[in-house]
Amino acid sequence: MKNSLAVALALLITLPTLSFAQAAKKKEKEKAPSPLMQIEDVEGLPRVLLIGDSISIGYTLPVRELLRGKANVHRPNTNCGPTTNGLAHLDEWLDTGGAGKKWDVIHFNWGLHDLKYVKGDTGKLVPVDSEGARQQVPPAEYEKNLRELVDRLQKTGAKLIWRNTTPVPEGADGRVPGDAAKYNAIAAKIMKEKGVPTDDLYTFAKERLAEIQRPANVHFSPEGSQKLAEEIVGVIEKTLAGN
């Protein structure tokens, strides 16, 4: 009886503590900035635009933090998805942070959403071998779209950096390992023709996938996104310096 009473009292003492800890954690999460939140420019600093899907959403905040005081780092307040989405929305994305403002550097990527398998026009990821499954943007269409997007980006006068597509690991849903390399080869040809340098995040990530990528998933751990950000910042800093 005494033991049961002691256990009950211990639970009564512990529960409020747990509730307080959970509430504090929730409050802290609510305070954390969103990578999709728009920022105000600091006058006198160069303007950098990140365009990309959820991989870029993951590295937006650490890139912004690492370039604090050196550059204003913006991104569209959305997942930029496949090249078809880029063609439809690029003009509005280029107005991110203020219509008509000039960009010094645009660091951009499309790929993981182009090569994924979908059914119909929903854009919803489906198993590769499911009935009616198809790549959202097949290679030939991807090449056509990407050429147009690069042409439009070059008209901004910004220094462009193509960030190639990170690897698809074994077991990732709705995508085929090896397709990232195929799409990257298409992009590499275009960038070479148009004189756009490549931030080779594919090779950078592939060399340390077990350390930075989630298992059987195209996405990266928070620590992995930090590593990607550090690599990206090095490339952006060199570009801003004119190297």
N, C-alpha and C positions, 0 to 999 in steps of 0.2 A: 504494500500500500504506500509506504513511504517512498519507495523507488518510483512508483507511478506518479506520485505528487511532484517529486523532484523533476521528473521528465516534463510534466505539464508546465511547471513553473519556468523551466529552461526554454521551452518553446514560446511561452508568452513573452519572455525577455528577448528572445532572438527575432521573432517575427517583425516587431517594429523596426529593428535594426536593418533587417533585410529590405523592408519596404522603403526605408529611408535611403538605403544604398541604391535600390532600383530606381527610385525617384530621382536621385542625384545623377545617376547614369543617363536616364532619359533626358533630363534637363541639359546635361552636357552635350548629348547627341543633337538636341534641338538647337543648341547654340553654334554647333560646328557649321562653318560656311559650306554652301553648296558649290560644287565646281561649275554649276550652270548659272549661278548668281552673277549678274552683270556688275562690273566695277567702274568706278570713276577714274579717268586718266589723271595721273600726276603730271602736271605741266613740265615740259622740258625733257621728258623721257621718251625714248622710241616706243612705237606701238607694234606689238606682235599679236598675230591672230593664229590660234590653233584650230584647225578643222579636222574632224575625225569622228569615229564612232565611240563606243563605250571604252575602248582601250585608251583613247585620248581623254575621255572624261576622267578615267582613273589617274592619269598623270597631270591633269590640269592644275590642281591645287599645289602639288609639290613644285611644278615648274614655276608657277606664279610666286611661290615663296622663295625659291632659289634666285629668282630674278627681281626680287623686291628691291626697290631703289635703283634698279638698272634698266627696267623696261616695264611698260604697261602690258600685261598679258591678258588677252581677251579670248573668248571662244563663243560660238553660237550657244544659245540656251537650249540646246537639243542634241540628241544623238544624230549625227549627220548621215548615218546610214550608207546606202549604196550610191553609186554614181548617178543613178536616175534621180535620187533625192537631191543630189548636188546640183544637177542641171535645173531642177525646179526652184531651188531656194538660194542659190549662190548669191544673187544680187542682194537679198535681204541680209544674208550672213556678212557680206562685205560692209554693210552699214552698222554692224555690231559696235556699240559704244559711241555712236554718233554718226548720223548720215553725212556722207561727204568727206569724212576725215580720212587722211592718208595712212596707209600701212607701211611700216618699214620692212617687216618680215612677215611672210605667211608660211607657216609650217603645216603641211596638209597631207591627208591620206584618205583613200577609199580602197576597199578590198574585201574585208571579212564579210560584209553584208552582200557584196556582189557574188561571191563564190558560194554562199550558203544555199542550202536546198530548201525550197518553199513549195507550197501547193496553191495553185490558182494565183490570184492577185493580192492575197492577204499580206504577204511578206512574213508570214509566220513560219518559223523554223520547223521542219519536219524531218523524220529519218530519211537518210539518203535513199534507202531501198523501198520506201513506201510508194504505193500506187500514185501515179501522177506527179511525183516529186521532180523538180527541175531546179537548176541553178537560177537564182534570182536575176542575175545579169551574166549571161554566158560570155566567154572570153572575147569573141569578136565585137559584141556590143560594148563590153567593158573598154576595149581599146578605143572605139569610136567616141564613147562618152568622155573618157579620160583626156583624149586629145582636145576636145572642145572645152573641157574644164580648165586645162592648162592654158589654152589660148585666152580664155576670159580672165584667168588670174594674172597672166602676164600683162594684160592691159592696165592693171592697177598701178604698175610701176614699182611694186614691192619686190624685194629680194625673195625669191621662192625657194623653199626647201621641201622636196618630196620625202615623206617618211614612208618607207615601204612597209608591207603588211607582215605582221608578226605570225609565227608558225601556228599551224593547226595541229595539236597533239593527237596521238592515238586515243580513241574513245570519245572524242568531242562530238556532241550531238549535231546532226544536220550539216556536217562539213567533212571533207575528205582530206586526210593528211597528205601533204604534197601539193595541194591546190594553191596554197599561198605562194609557193615558189613559182608556179606557172603564171599566176597573175602578176607577180613581181617581175618576171621576165618581160612580160608585155609592157609593164610600166617603165622598166629600165630602158627599153628601146625608145619609148616616147621621150623620156627625160633626156636621154643622150642627144636625140634629134633637136630638142628644144633648149638644150643648154641649162637644164635645171639640175642642181646637185641633189644627191640622195643621202638622207640620214638612214643608214642601213641598220634599222632596228631589228630586222629579221635575223641577221647574223648575230647581233648583240644579244638578242633574247635566246636564240637557239643554243648558244654556247653555255647558257646557264639556266635552261628551262626548269630543271628539277628544283632549282633554288628559288625561282621567282614566279613561275606560272602555277595556277591551281591544277590539281590532278584532273586529267581528261576534260579539260576546259580551256577555251581560248583566252579566258580572262586571267589577270594577274593578281597576286596577293597585294595588300597595301605596301608591304616591303618591296615587292616586285615593281609596283608602279613607281615607287620612290627611285629605284635603280634606273628604270626607264627615263624618269625625269632628269636624273643627273646626267645621263648620256645626252639627252635632247638639249639640255641647257648648254652643255659644252659646244654643241653644234651651233645653236642660236647665238651664243656669245661671239664665236669666231665670225659668224656671218655679219653681226652688227659691227664688228671691228673691221670688216672689209677683207677678212682672210678667206 
